[in-house]
């Protein structure tokens, strides 16, 4: 699931546990983790930097092709297909950070390929291709962005300490993209890194090839920093709240239905179906829980905060002076809680810094949006709410987990705090 807005993008650099995955530096404010992790089962880990005044998306550098070239990919646990804007030739492409990826004739994935069948089945369509020699796809996201292209297979270069592995992975060569009007948006990424539950997702393919287990996780900071990992070697053995994955119509990562509380008081709305989605910048609640949250927030605010119009988001307040960060104003707000019935004591706290955003105008705005207006039938926990938590998607055991932690520290430091 994509969500483009006024926010900036975050850079992630990848690592394989025991084997460093090299990435190119990005301008100015980037930091990287240089520590290594030893394991019998390789794992991928990543570092992040953030600006909190304009909320952000997260992306990773992947080195693809022969010779390998770097591409920025938007990290999305809400979709399966990884794709690049592609000169195949390109019909409609946005301006991207790197030269368009150029496929070779022998890289096409045939229509009869199992991943082609799985992709079409996941989209609810029959496996129909104009030519048996290629697998055509068309992906549409909830924000009206889309990608159309063909599946190809190429090497992803994963440099290790002493040698390289170059697994061939299947992804989309997108020759027709729509982001903004007529491709007018300057894209900050070259494409999408699909990490959903389907067999075509990158983490599923790495599992199929015996490179990692089908487990991933991330720890994203409110102030910058954090990491992304693949594999289960660094999953904490304690302090993690686990819930079984629920089955959803879109095969999303879902902890099932949760009951919503404000300041530990029930908001009186029926249990709500929840989805975890790193491709969504904001959190989205359907009409009833959204209105309940808005009413609860407004009823508890002091007179020092005045509702104000801000072009950034629908519901904002200003104080006696401009706010520089969420921490200047968080004492005025209370925590939300989601209690999941599928496991004992399975509660996710959502403190004010996980649902508020300070804009460039110095106002504080609600980062939970009305999902009904976005035509969503379920509730989405997006990046803002998952920050400063290690969130784990364990497809091996069909469970989701989270543990609160300060994601600003280095990956090695963060991991050492989770025994």
Legacy VTK file of the C-alpha trace (Angstrom):
# vtk DataFile Version 3.0
C-alpha trace
ASCII
DATASET POLYDATA
POINTS 419 float
0.000 0.000 0.000
1.421 3.378 -0.987
0.843 6.776 0.582
2.608 9.722 -0.990
2.209 13.175 0.531
4.196 16.189 1.697
6.628 14.039 3.679
10.286 13.302 2.986
11.770 9.869 2.376
14.083 7.914 4.660
17.182 6.082 3.535
17.880 2.525 4.683
21.149 0.683 4.108
21.062 -3.107 4.047
23.138 -5.687 5.859
23.132 -9.472 5.934
23.878 -10.799 9.395
27.451 -11.987 9.292
27.846 -10.444 5.849
27.649 -6.713 5.202
25.409 -5.710 2.289
26.980 -2.558 0.863
24.933 0.450 -0.244
25.860 3.774 -1.763
25.770 6.857 0.490
22.945 9.344 0.043
23.344 13.141 0.366
24.180 14.868 3.668
22.169 13.634 6.632
22.626 9.883 6.229
24.053 7.599 8.845
24.931 3.931 8.443
25.470 0.951 10.659
28.846 -0.721 10.185
28.573 -3.481 12.768
28.270 -7.133 11.760
26.150 -9.938 13.129
27.280 -13.556 13.061
24.714 -16.289 12.528
24.197 -19.649 10.940
21.155 -18.332 9.095
21.954 -15.067 7.248
19.773 -12.084 8.066
19.369 -8.697 6.443
19.526 -5.581 8.649
19.122 -1.883 7.762
19.658 1.606 9.215
17.391 4.665 8.918
17.467 8.469 9.378
14.393 10.705 9.800
13.151 14.275 9.947
10.193 14.569 12.309
8.807 17.935 11.183
7.640 16.552 7.827
6.764 12.922 8.227
8.628 10.399 6.163
8.610 7.256 4.095
11.321 4.602 4.218
13.432 3.320 1.370
16.331 0.983 0.823
19.141 0.749 -1.711
19.293 -2.511 -3.660
22.070 -3.279 -6.152
20.578 -5.029 -9.165
21.764 -6.261 -12.562
25.032 -7.177 -14.217
26.981 -5.072 -13.600
25.122 -4.236 -10.387
23.665 -0.737 -10.168
22.020 0.952 -7.143
18.282 1.645 -6.985
16.173 3.170 -4.202
13.133 1.030 -3.340
10.209 2.071 -1.142
9.783 -0.516 1.664
6.211 -1.857 1.630
4.889 -4.708 3.793
1.427 -4.013 2.352
2.178 -5.368 -1.125
4.003 -8.351 -2.612
5.613 -7.281 -5.873
9.022 -5.608 -6.042
9.322 -3.431 -9.155
11.584 -0.860 -10.767
10.793 1.881 -13.234
12.179 0.372 -16.364
13.355 1.430 -19.816
11.653 -1.375 -21.657
11.041 1.191 -23.284
9.184 3.364 -20.760
5.728 4.594 -21.785
5.057 6.704 -18.713
7.673 7.063 -16.005
8.349 9.574 -13.274
11.660 11.296 -12.811
13.676 9.008 -10.563
17.027 9.263 -8.717
18.895 6.825 -10.971
18.973 6.028 -14.696
16.098 3.714 -15.595
16.781 0.002 -15.245
17.295 -1.657 -18.659
16.295 -5.331 -18.908
17.830 -7.875 -21.246
15.814 -10.060 -23.622
16.649 -13.261 -21.754
15.506 -11.861 -18.403
11.783 -12.170 -19.179
9.772 -14.477 -16.912
7.441 -16.687 -19.013
3.702 -16.729 -18.458
3.771 -20.355 -17.268
6.165 -19.537 -14.407
4.768 -20.349 -10.940
5.440 -16.810 -9.660
3.490 -15.365 -12.587
0.551 -17.610 -11.723
0.803 -16.646 -8.047
0.946 -12.920 -8.839
-2.112 -13.052 -11.089
-3.993 -15.198 -8.572
-3.189 -12.723 -5.786
-4.644 -9.932 -7.910
-7.853 -11.913 -8.381
-7.283 -12.362 -12.099
-6.796 -15.412 -14.292
-3.349 -16.076 -15.701
-3.800 -14.365 -19.062
-0.764 -13.079 -20.919
-0.633 -11.570 -24.432
2.394 -13.772 -25.098
3.463 -17.059 -23.467
7.026 -15.717 -23.434
6.287 -13.026 -20.821
4.244 -12.353 -17.674
2.379 -9.042 -17.733
1.190 -7.344 -14.532
-0.750 -4.287 -13.437
-0.659 -3.122 -9.794
-2.954 -0.445 -8.381
-2.467 1.046 -4.912
-5.021 2.618 -2.603
-3.682 6.131 -3.262
-4.377 5.674 -7.028
-0.701 5.153 -7.855
-0.051 2.238 -10.189
2.578 0.258 -12.050
2.195 -1.750 -15.243
4.919 -3.906 -16.746
6.343 -7.396 -17.126
8.059 -9.764 -14.713
11.771 -10.261 -15.150
14.520 -12.105 -13.289
17.908 -10.569 -12.527
20.694 -10.769 -9.985
20.545 -8.872 -6.707
24.125 -8.267 -5.635
24.668 -8.981 -1.940
28.343 -8.265 -1.125
29.708 -10.215 1.844
32.922 -9.791 3.795
34.990 -12.028 1.527
32.768 -12.880 -1.425
29.464 -12.042 -3.116
26.191 -13.855 -3.499
24.105 -12.909 -6.502
20.737 -14.657 -6.293
18.435 -14.333 -9.250
15.152 -12.810 -8.043
11.912 -12.112 -9.881
10.535 -8.559 -9.897
8.571 -6.159 -12.057
9.966 -4.113 -14.919
7.499 -1.220 -14.778
7.183 0.643 -18.069
3.976 2.565 -17.211
3.757 4.252 -13.792
1.239 6.726 -12.467
2.279 8.754 -9.414
0.662 12.177 -9.365
-0.809 13.734 -12.489
0.743 12.525 -15.759
3.932 11.500 -13.983
4.538 15.071 -12.819
5.709 14.015 -9.348
9.468 13.824 -8.839
9.802 10.333 -7.389
12.352 9.942 -4.613
12.552 6.199 -5.227
13.130 4.087 -8.319
10.456 1.578 -7.397
8.935 -0.636 -4.718
10.290 -3.324 -2.395
7.353 -5.686 -1.865
7.564 -7.540 1.449
4.022 -8.897 1.753
2.894 -12.436 2.499
2.661 -13.659 -1.100
5.144 -16.017 -2.768
6.321 -13.305 -5.183
7.511 -11.027 -2.363
11.257 -10.617 -1.982
11.463 -12.189 1.474
9.435 -15.204 0.242
11.822 -15.683 -2.672
14.846 -15.487 -0.369
13.199 -18.180 1.757
12.531 -20.351 -1.315
16.216 -20.160 -2.244
17.380 -21.021 1.283
19.013 -17.619 1.869
16.892 -16.466 4.849
13.869 -17.638 6.756
10.584 -15.944 5.876
10.803 -13.429 8.717
11.298 -9.671 8.573
11.157 -6.786 10.987
11.849 -3.097 11.386
12.585 -0.571 14.099
11.821 3.001 12.971
12.614 6.021 15.113
10.587 9.142 15.795
13.850 11.122 15.569
15.777 9.193 12.941
17.708 5.947 12.942
16.560 2.372 13.078
16.851 -0.748 10.947
15.123 -3.327 8.775
16.004 -7.032 8.924
15.217 -10.310 7.165
15.563 -13.695 8.902
14.935 -14.784 12.485
18.422 -14.894 13.995
18.111 -11.499 15.720
14.463 -11.784 16.769
14.339 -11.139 20.554
13.477 -14.089 22.782
11.717 -11.934 25.392
9.822 -8.641 25.824
7.956 -9.156 22.550
4.154 -9.114 22.400
3.101 -11.856 19.971
-0.257 -12.377 18.273
-1.230 -14.902 15.585
-1.599 -13.544 12.073
-5.237 -13.299 11.043
-6.397 -14.117 7.553
-7.679 -11.129 5.592
-9.253 -10.787 2.160
-6.157 -9.013 0.830
-3.711 -11.375 2.573
-2.278 -8.461 4.550
-0.270 -8.685 7.765
-3.041 -8.500 10.352
-3.069 -9.115 14.133
-6.841 -9.534 13.908
-9.476 -7.389 15.583
-8.512 -4.914 18.290
-10.521 -2.932 20.822
-9.612 0.758 20.974
-8.984 2.632 24.229
-8.113 6.260 24.973
-6.210 6.912 28.212
-7.133 3.296 29.155
-10.856 4.050 28.800
-12.875 2.231 26.169
-14.065 4.449 23.335
-17.176 2.316 22.952
-16.578 1.255 19.360
-16.798 -2.341 18.187
-13.543 -4.300 17.685
-11.776 -3.132 14.533
-9.884 -5.184 11.948
-6.275 -3.969 11.866
-3.504 -4.275 9.251
0.217 -3.482 9.670
1.581 -1.686 6.592
5.025 -0.038 6.327
4.038 1.349 2.922
1.483 3.641 4.561
2.903 6.860 5.977
-0.069 7.534 8.221
-2.440 5.421 10.292
-6.004 5.129 8.996
-9.121 4.360 11.050
-12.539 3.737 9.556
-15.327 6.217 10.282
-16.535 5.087 13.727
-13.153 4.697 15.487
-11.790 7.784 13.734
-14.629 9.996 14.953
-14.358 8.478 18.447
-10.645 9.321 18.593
-11.207 12.876 17.348
-13.957 13.462 19.934
-11.806 12.058 22.756
-8.819 14.191 21.774
-10.813 17.391 21.485
-12.512 16.750 24.824
-9.215 16.426 26.658
-7.223 19.357 25.282
-6.324 22.436 27.293
-7.393 25.924 26.232
-3.800 26.726 25.231
-4.300 24.727 22.035
-6.455 26.205 19.304
-7.691 24.298 16.255
-6.194 25.772 13.116
-6.202 25.120 9.381
-2.935 23.668 8.063
-2.421 22.448 4.474
-0.467 19.438 5.725
-3.244 17.442 7.417
-6.996 17.730 8.133
-6.925 18.229 11.935
-4.310 20.526 13.486
-3.765 22.766 16.508
-1.492 25.685 17.279
-0.039 26.651 20.642
1.100 29.949 22.195
4.272 29.556 20.114
5.362 27.317 17.262
6.187 23.729 18.171
9.573 22.359 17.130
8.818 18.705 17.812
6.061 16.430 19.061
7.793 16.249 22.425
7.021 19.974 22.959
3.314 19.180 23.062
2.878 15.476 23.922
1.958 16.268 27.563
-1.285 17.798 26.252
-2.367 14.444 24.777
-3.052 10.920 26.088
-2.058 7.489 24.808
-4.294 5.284 22.677
-4.300 1.519 23.189
-5.266 -1.393 20.937
-6.113 -4.616 22.788
-6.145 -7.769 20.657
-8.320 -10.674 21.786
-6.340 -13.277 19.823
-3.612 -13.484 22.495
-3.354 -12.942 26.249
-2.279 -9.434 27.324
-1.707 -8.438 23.692
-1.869 -4.646 23.904
-0.201 -2.074 21.655
0.246 1.338 23.233
0.086 4.292 20.840
1.597 7.265 22.722
1.111 10.814 21.382
4.429 10.760 19.485
3.023 7.787 17.522
-0.031 9.638 16.267
0.998 13.324 16.152
3.067 15.248 13.607
4.553 18.741 13.851
4.399 20.535 10.506
6.748 23.096 9.000
4.302 25.759 10.200
4.908 24.769 13.835
1.447 23.299 14.301
0.707 19.854 15.714
-1.544 17.641 13.606
-3.294 14.308 14.002
-1.449 11.634 11.982
-4.450 9.299 12.131
-6.625 9.888 9.077
-10.180 8.958 8.103
-9.816 5.681 6.233
-13.393 5.796 4.998
-12.541 8.903 2.982
-9.648 6.902 1.492
-12.146 4.083 0.671
-10.551 1.658 3.127
-12.731 -1.016 4.721
-10.161 -1.863 7.406
-7.850 0.016 9.771
-4.198 0.540 8.823
-1.348 0.879 11.307
1.179 2.919 9.332
4.755 4.088 9.857
3.857 6.861 12.296
2.343 4.395 14.774
5.029 1.735 14.346
7.910 4.075 15.179
10.129 3.349 18.181
8.942 -0.246 18.178
10.583 -3.336 16.772
7.809 -4.824 14.627
8.302 -8.423 13.509
6.474 -10.236 10.699
7.121 -13.963 11.271
5.729 -15.914 8.330
7.378 -19.108 9.564
5.190 -19.208 12.694
2.341 -17.073 11.297
2.639 -14.471 14.018
3.221 -10.747 14.430
5.199 -9.202 17.268
6.224 -5.836 18.634
8.476 -4.547 21.396
8.994 -0.904 22.286
12.554 0.401 22.053
14.554 3.532 21.240
15.263 2.997 17.549
17.629 5.989 17.343
20.508 3.852 18.620
22.695 1.702 16.392
21.322 -1.678 15.390
23.934 -3.448 17.528
22.980 -1.371 20.581
19.246 -1.847 20.034
19.557 -5.586 19.542
21.645 -5.992 22.689
18.771 -4.473 24.694
16.425 -7.241 23.529
17.616 -10.495 25.160
LINES 1 420
419 0 1 2 3 4 5 6 7 8 9 10 11 12 13 14 15 16 17 18 19 20 21 22 23 24 25 26 27 28 29 30 31 32 33 34 35 36 37 38 39 40 41 42 43 44 45 46 47 48 49 50 51 52 53 54 55 56 57 58 59 60 61 62 63 64 65 66 67 68 69 70 71 72 73 74 75 76 77 78 79 80 81 82 83 84 85 86 87 88 89 90 91 92 93 94 95 96 97 98 99 100 101 102 103 104 105 106 107 108 109 110 111 112 113 114 115 116 117 118 119 120 121 122 123 124 125 126 127 128 129 130 131 132 133 134 135 136 137 138 139 140 141 142 143 144 145 146 147 148 149 150 151 152 153 154 155 156 157 158 159 160 161 162 163 164 165 166 167 168 169 170 171 172 173 174 175 176 177 178 179 180 181 182 183 184 185 186 187 188 189 190 191 192 193 194 195 196 197 198 199 200 201 202 203 204 205 206 207 208 209 210 211 212 213 214 215 216 217 218 219 220 221 222 223 224 225 226 227 228 229 230 231 232 233 234 235 236 237 238 239 240 241 242 243 244 245 246 247 248 249 250 251 252 253 254 255 256 257 258 259 260 261 262 263 264 265 266 267 268 269 270 271 272 273 274 275 276 277 278 279 280 281 282 283 284 285 286 287 288 289 290 291 292 293 294 295 296 297 298 299 300 301 302 303 304 305 306 307 308 309 310 311 312 313 314 315 316 317 318 319 320 321 322 323 324 325 326 327 328 329 330 331 332 333 334 335 336 337 338 339 340 341 342 343 344 345 346 347 348 349 350 351 352 353 354 355 356 357 358 359 360 361 362 363 364 365 366 367 368 369 370 371 372 373 374 375 376 377 378 379 380 381 382 383 384 385 386 387 388 389 390 391 392 393 394 395 396 397 398 399 400 401 402 403 404 405 406 407 408 409 410 411 412 413 414 415 416 417 418
